[in-house]
């Protein structure tokens, strides 16, 4: 009996099958600019549409879902983790004022179970639909001997475009501007290594129902990251200039808010301006995590912050409501040393 690729642990047939199974999901994400069909060597995307822009700027973002994938494995629920991978990339693009054009995903797995891979990709496709990005390609890499058979990791990247004059740079943020916070759907995709230390990562523990959460722990933690592309587009369409935008990811408030600020201004956040979701309270209590550490690691219920002129606050909140995004004033900008104060 000779050697072949299958005997090394890589199943080419399983690869073909997973591609067949994922095709219908991929198809649902198509945009008119996508050229050719699924299965070519490169994803082709027609850029004729950007000719109307004065100075088109390409934006890109790449990310994964961190160790959140471990929860999906324990719960054997793989249909939402793809939304997280897309969200992490497209939210960064939206943060610069751009719209995502297309997305590519990369899945590394110990063994290719075609149905499982197709389910993961169905989540990626759902994230693409929510952000109006086309899923133009992807890769499933089987890594026998490198990863356990049931393990996988998921990452991806997105490319978007913005007209230079519409770029959100933060350079015009000034004393007196207002910070509007947009609600998150939970922990999103950051800080899961700490989550996994705080709670038992067993099926039994994750399937425990908590009164204060109104769901099981696993459902609350696995809730997919909110995609803010349509919300930010609605603000722009309402004629509001977003002066600064911060995607609250790893590093929480302390690390991400200053990223949008120019020199000479300071962000003041009022912690009492909104209700911190129950999942964060449970996490802090169970893990005995100091409040400062919580705000330095998690989004604490606010997934995105935008800085607008005080006169535009109501318009901003109304525009967000039209896309199903809950928002409220969470703070203000003052003159001072670049940084953030929580009070």
N, C-alpha and C positions, 0 to 999 in steps of 0.2 A: 504493500500500500504506500504510494508516494505521498509526499507532503503537498498540501495546497493551502490557500489563504484561510479557508474555513477551519482547518485543523490548528491554525495559529490563534483562532478565536474571533476572527472577523467574518461576519456573515453578509456577503454581498447581496444575497437574495433578500434578506431582512431589510437591507438598505433600499432595494427597489420597492419592496412592499410599503415601507414607511413613506416613501415619496408618493406612491400612488394614493395612499390614505390621506396624505396632507393636502393633495392638490385642490380639493374643493374648498378647504379653508383659505388657502393662498389666493384662490380665484376671487373670493369675496372682498379682497383688499385692493383689487386692481384700480388704477386710475388711467385716464385716457393717454397719459404720457408714457405708459409702460409699453415697450416694444418687444416683439418676439414672444415666445411662450415659455412656460416653466420647463426647465431642463437644459437651457443653454449654459455656456460656460461663464457668462457674465450677465448681471442684471442690467438691461439697457433702459434708459429713461430719457425721454425727449425733453430738452431744455428750451424749446422754442418759446414757451410761456413766459420766460423771464426777460424776454426782449422788451417788454413793456416797462421794465424797471429802469430807473436812471443808473443806478450803480448796484447791480445784484451782488450780494455777498453770500458765499456758501457758509453754512454753519454745520457743525457735526458734533455728535456726542456718542460716547461708548460707555457701556456699563453692564453689570450683571445684576443678579438679585441677592448677592451675598449668600450667607448661610441659611437664608429663608428656604432655599430648596430642600434643606434637611427636613423641614416640617412637612413639605409636600410629600416627601418619601415616606415619612412615618405614617402620615394619614392616607397615603396612597391616593392623593388627590392632585392631579397634575394639570388641570384645565385653566388655572388662573395665574400660575407662576409666570407664564409668558407675557401676561398683561404687565406684570411688574418690570420685566426686562425692557419692554417697549417704553413704559412710563418713565423709567429712569433716564432714558436717552432723549425722548421727545420733550419732556418737561424742561430739560436743560436748553434745548433749542428754542422753545417757546419763551424761556427766560430772557433770551437775547432779542425777542421781538419777531422771531422768524416762524415760518410754518414748515413742519417736516414734510419732505417729499417722499422719501423711501427708507426702508429698514431692511437690514439683513440680520439673521440670527445664527448663532453658533451653539450647537449642543454637543457636549462631550459626554459619552456614557461608557460604562463598563461593558454593557451588552445592549445591542439594539433590539428592543421589544417594539415592533412596528406600531402596535396600537398605542403604546405609551408615548412614543415619540410623536405620533400624529396628534395625540391629546395635548401634549406640550405646545405643539405648533398651533393648535386651535386657539390657545390662549394668546400666543404671539399675534395671530391674525385678528383676534378680538381687540387687542391693544392697538393694532394698526387701523382698524375700523374706527375706533374711538378717537384716534388722532388724525384720521384721513391721510395716513401714510400708506404707500404701497409696499407689500412684502415682496421684494424683487429677487430674493435669493436667500440661501442659507446653507449650512453645512451640519451634517450629523457625523461625528467622528466616534467610531467605536475604539475604545482603548483597553483591550483585554490585558490584565496583568498590571495596568497602571491604576485602574479604579475598580472597586468592587462591582459585581455585575448589576446590582440594583441601583447603584449611584449614578448621578448625572450632574452636570453643571450647565448653566445656560447663560449666555451673554449675547450682546448684539450691538449694533451701532446704527445710527440714523444720520441722514444727511438732509439738511433743510436749506431754505433760502430766505433772505430778507433784503429789502432795499436799504441801502446804507442810511438813508435819511430816517428810516423807521427803526433803526437799531436801538435797543434799550441799553444804554451804557452807564447810567447812573451819574453822568457828569453834571447834569443840571439839577440834581437834588439840592434843595435849599431849606434853610431854617423855616419852619412853619408848614412844611409839607406833611402829609398824613400817610400813615402806614395801614393798609387794609390787608387783613389776613384772610386767606381762603381755606376753608376746612379741609382736613385730611380725612382719609377713610380708616385711619388707624396707624399702625406702626410703619406702614409702607414697606420699604426694603432696606432699612438701616438699623443697626444695633442688634441684629439677631444673635450675634455671638454672646451678647450679654443676656438676651431673652432666654437663650438655651442654657445659661448657667442658673438663671433664676427659677425657671420652671422645669419639672421633670419632663424630659423629651420622650415620653412613652405614649402609645396610642391611648391608654387608659387616662392618663393625665390630660392629654389634649382633647379628649372627648368628654371631659367633665364640664357640666353646665354650671355657669355662674350667674346668679340672680342679677348682680350689678351689670354684667355684660349683656344680659338678655340673649346670650348665645353660648356655645361651648368655647372654651379657651382656644382650641384649634381654629375654629371659624373666625374668631376675633383677630387672631394673629395672622391668619392666611389671607384675610381680606385684601384684595389687590390694590395696589397703589393708584391713587386718583390721577387721571390724565387731565392736565389743565389747558391743553391746546385750544379747545373750543371756547373755554371761559375767557382766556386772554384775547382771543380773536374777537369775541363779543365786546370786550372793553374797547378795543381798537375801533371796531365798527360803530361804537356809540360816540366816537369822536373824542375820546379821552386819550390824552398823552400819558402813557405809563413812563414815569421818570426813572424808576428803578424796579428791579424784580429779583427776588431771591427764592430759589428752590430749596426748601428746608430738608436737607438730606443728612448724611453722616456728619456729625459735628453740631447738629441741632441749631439752636438760635445763635449761640456764641460764635460759631465758626462761619455760618452762612450769611447772616445779616450784614456783617462788615464787608463781605465780598461785593455787595452792590453799591457801597458808599464811596463817594470821592473824599479827598482830604478836606478837613475843616467842618464836617458835619457828624452828628452823633445820633444814633437811633435810641429812642426811649420806648420800651415795650411795657405795657401794663398787663401784668399776669392775670389780673382779675377781670379783664375785658371780655372774656369768653369762658365757657365751661370746658375744662380739660377732660377729654374723654375717659371713661371708666377704665379702659385697658391700661392707660398710663398710670392711673392711681393704683391699680392692682399690682402692676409691675414694680412701682416704687415701694409699695407696702411689703409685698412678698419678698423682694430682694433687698429690702432695707437700703434703698439707693437714695442718696442725698439729692435734694431738689436741684441744686446747681448741676449735678452730674446728669440728671434727667434732661435738663434743658441744653446740656452740652452733648447729648447723644441722640435724642429723639425729636420728632417734630411737634410733640405735645398737642396735637390736634390741629396744627396749622401747617399745611403742606406747601403753601406758596404765599409769599408776601409781595405786595406791589406798593410802590410809593407814588402817590398822585397829589396834585394840587388840592388844597382844602376845598375849593369850589367844585371839584369833580367827584367828591366822595360818594354822594347819593347815586349819581349816574353810574359809577363803577360797581356799586353793590347791586343795583338794578340789572345791569348788563350781565353780571355773574349769575344772578338768580334765573335769568332766561336760559342758561345752560345747566341749571340744576346745581349750581355751586353756591354753597352758603358762605357768606363773608361778613365781616364786621371790622370796625376800626379797632386796631390792636395797639396803636402807638403813634408817635410823632417824631419828626426830625427837629433837632435843635442844633444851634451852632456849637462847635466844640471839637474835641479830639476825636478822630475817626474811631468808631467803636460802638458798642451796644451796652445799654443798661437795662436790666429787668427790675421793675418795681411793683 
